Amino acid sequence: MTTHIERLIQQLDDSTGPSYDARAELIGIGSDAIPALINGLSSLGGFGQLTAIEVFEEVADPRCGPALIALLDSDDSTVREWAAMALASLKIDGAVEPVRRAYRACLERATPPDWSEPEGIRWALTELGARTPVVPPLTARLQATAADDAPGWPSTHFAEIINDLADHAQVILYSQFWRVDAGHTYGVSGTGLDWELDWTAPWEHLVEESRTCSLLEASEAPTGSNIFVAPTWIDRTDLCPERWSVPFQRSRISAT
């Protein structure tokens, strides 16, 4: 069995097809495959390591925790991001400080905060209880009036949410739109507007620039009783994580 598992692990790097089948078989083997997968991580390339992370998440064996923490130092930004998110989804003990260090490393590399890696790591820190998103009162109240399983806020309130977030010094990074139909959720094309913020600018300028761009998007956004918008935003403290303990009006409602 050990030789078979090791053969499957080496197939994880083959994106032409074998990787998918090897992943499924390793998940089926379960915890018995985890020690060999941990030992084989260093022999895998980026694609194989990402697939291994998927196996770790599906099997949910806490022994993978140290291996996932080690992957936070990978040269591959996607591997770092997925490792942080897996640590959070598996609620691995002792993950908070390594994930926090990984986020600081993102900032030190001057990775734009709206790129995938810092966004994924912020999500992980939120899930681990190490980061509490700022959710102003009106924004929290407007979401609470929607269905419990609604993917965001009613799109008819988009402009109100934008102004509420900006009035509370939040920078909106982007927004996604969803349609709920017969209990199913579907992605909806937005306006196609893209903007790029100058992260060297003062925070106040970033807030107002994101407000202006988001309000323009709101003026062209899809609307309807079954259309929801999910904005992603950050607080000034997300650029200075050592300040995450500073009190503010907070809510348990999630935001990226």
Buried (B, 14 or more C-beta within 10 A) or exposed (E): EEEEBBEBBBBBBBEEEBBBEBBEBBBEBEEEBBBBBBEBBEEBEBBBBBBBBBBBBBBBBEBBBEBBBBBBEBEBBBBBBBBBBBBBBBEBEEBBEBBBBBBBBBBEEEBBBBEEBBBBBBBBBBBBEBBBBBBBEBBBBBBEEBEEEBBBBBBBBBBBBBBBBBEBBBBBBBBBBBBBEEEEBEEBEBBEBEBEBEBEEEEEEBBBBBBEBBBBBBEEBBEEEBBBBBBBBBBBBBBEBEEBEEEEEEBEEEBB
